[in-house]
Amino acid sequence: MPYTRPIRRFYLTAPRTLTFAVSLLLALLALLIAYGHVVDLHGVSAFVVLLIAYAVLLAGTLLRGV
């Protein structure tokens, strides 16, 4: 059952497994860039990759079927 706020109808749903796996892989890539000294992918920093991973997970939580 999704969580609802009492004032507005705002539903949070669990992300699909694929969405969670993609965000997890992006977060691991960010860790490798930050601490594993992996090539910076032509100027993309670990923070940007981690921000994209968080945005994917956020979209999977806020949007149904993503």
C-alpha positions in Angstrom: 0.0 0.0 0.0 1.5 3.3 -1.0 2.2 6.1 1.5 -0.2 9.1 1.3 0.1 12.5 2.8 -3.0 13.7 4.5 -3.2 17.1 2.8 -2.6 16.1 -0.9 -2.8 12.8 -2.7 0.9 12.2 -3.2 1.8 8.5 -3.7 5.2 7.0 -3.2 5.7 3.6 -4.8 8.6 1.1 -4.7 10.7 1.3 -7.8 10.9 -1.6 -10.2 13.8 -4.0 -9.8 15.4 -2.8 -13.0 15.2 0.9 -11.9 16.8 0.0 -8.6 19.5 -2.0 -10.3 20.4 0.8 -12.7 20.6 3.3 -9.9 22.8 0.9 -7.8 25.2 0.3 -10.7 25.5 4.1 -11.3 26.2 4.6 -7.6 28.9 1.9 -7.7 30.4 3.6 -10.8 30.5 6.9 -8.8 32.3 5.1 -6.0 34.8 3.7 -8.4 35.4 7.1 -10.0 35.8 8.7 -6.6 37.9 6.1 -4.7 39.1 3.6 -7.3 40.9 6.2 -9.6 38.9 5.1 -12.6 39.2 7.5 -15.6 36.8 10.4 -15.2 34.9 9.6 -18.3 36.0 12.8 -20.1 35.2 15.3 -17.4 32.2 13.7 -15.7 32.8 13.8 -11.9 31.7 11.2 -9.4 29.2 13.7 -8.0 27.5 14.0 -11.3 27.2 10.2 -11.7 25.9 9.9 -8.2 23.4 12.7 -8.9 22.1 10.8 -11.9 21.8 7.6 -9.9 19.8 9.5 -7.3 17.6 11.0 -10.0 16.9 7.6 -11.5 15.9 6.2 -8.1 13.8 9.3 -7.3 11.9 8.9 -10.6 11.3 5.3 -9.8 9.9 6.2 -6.5 7.7 9.1 -7.6 6.4 7.8 -10.9 4.4 4.6 -11.1 5.7 1.9 -13.5 9.2 3.3 -13.8 
